Amino acid sequence: MRLLKSGGDILQNPSELEGLGENIKSLLNTGWQVIVLHGGGPQTNLLQQQIGITPNKIGGRRITGKQDLRVVKQAIAGEVNVRLTSALLASGVPAFGCHGASGRLIQATKRPPRIVSGSGSDPIDFGEVGDVTGINQNLLQGILDLAVVPVIATLGVAEDGRIFNINADTTVTQIASKMKARLLLLTTQIGGVFEDINNPQSRIGEITPDSAKQLIEAGVIQGGMIPKVEEAVALLDQGVASIAIISPQDSNAFLSVANQEGVCGTVIRKQEQH
């Protein structure tokens, strides 16, 4: 099984969106089952600004008040999910759009205040943000067994039906662990980790847990890339062999990484492989 998390920035570039569909189709054609999870940060930020709300992030993580949550639901479960699902259908991918509260796919509880990397020593209350407590594996596998690709918007639901905003990078790692995915693909417009974000030649081809910590401390990995890398590293002890931060621009990128035929983007592994 291959699990793919798409950032909302992919939807802003038609060529990347088309490449995403082609890459997923190539995995399906070789017999892999694929799950797609998506966020929608840029779309949420834009909608907030349009209605006069200033986006608030600390350590790359969104603070979500009650009014912010309404915007998150409209942007992620509405605009982004529908657009991504329809684009994948147009590419020939049998996509099935849904969100984390659908059939309790993603169960969650409110996140308690916590100290996070890049935000100092004081605990942060993230508001209407949840921590994943469970995944409805049977339902998710049932969808896959119908030969369709679930396209999941990152919302979580509590026992009482309360909805939470869930960090997409955190959620995708939980699903990867529960569904025993061998490869996790994190697609971004940037397509990897770079020593200098303005220099494409400075791409870091491989990261280990030790080097990830060093890169965060040095400020090379920063902002929203911090939780992405931290959650990915934690997965290496839960059966996921490798995680790739990758761009969908190359139509053969996903299959190449899945078959270990070449290096695309940045691959995160327990130890360097030569």
C-alpha positions, 0 to 999 in steps of 0.5 A: 500500500502507498499513502500520499499526502498532498499539500493545498499548494498543489491545487494552485498549479495546474501542471502539478495537479495533472502530474499528481493524477498521472503519478497516482495512476501509475501506482494503481496500474502496477497493483498498488492500493493508494490512499490520498490525504490532503490539507488546504493551508493556502486556501484556508489562509485566503478565505480567512483573509477574505472575511477579515480573519488574520491567520495565526500560526506558531511553530508551523502549526495553525491556531484554530479558534471557533470562527477559524474552524468554520473557515477550515471546514469550508476550505478543506472539506469543501473547496479543496476536497471537491477540486482535488477529487474532480481533478483526479477523476479527470486524470482517470483515477477512481477517486472518492472524496470524503473527510475525517468525520465520514464514518468516523474515519479519523477519531480525535480528541482536543489537543491539550496545550503543549510545547512545540518545536520552534515556539519557545518554552511555553505550552501553546493552546491550539484551540479547536485542534485535535489529536488523532486517537483512532482510524477506522481501518475496516471502513478505509480498507473496505473503500480500497477493496472497491478499487477506488482511491479515498481522498480524505480531507483532514478533519477529526471527529470526537465521540460526541460528534465535535469536529476538530482541525487536524494537522495533515502531516500528523494524521497521515502518519497515523494512517500510515502506521495503522494501515501498515503502509510501506511508503509514505509520499508527502507531496509539496510544491517545493518537492524536498528539503533544501539547504538553501530554498532559493537554490534547486541544486542544494536539495538534500537527497536523504535524511536520517533521524539524527540529521533531521534533528540537526537540520531543525536546530540549524534552521534549515528545516523550518516552519511547516516543514518541521512537523512534516519531518518530525512526524515522518521520522517517528514513523520509521519505528512503526513499520514504514520503511521510507518517507519521501518529500516529493513534487508531482511534476515528474510523471514517473516520480512516485513509481521511481521512489516506490521501486527505489529506482532513483532519488527524487525529492528528499527520502527519509530513512533510518540510516543511509543506504548506499 
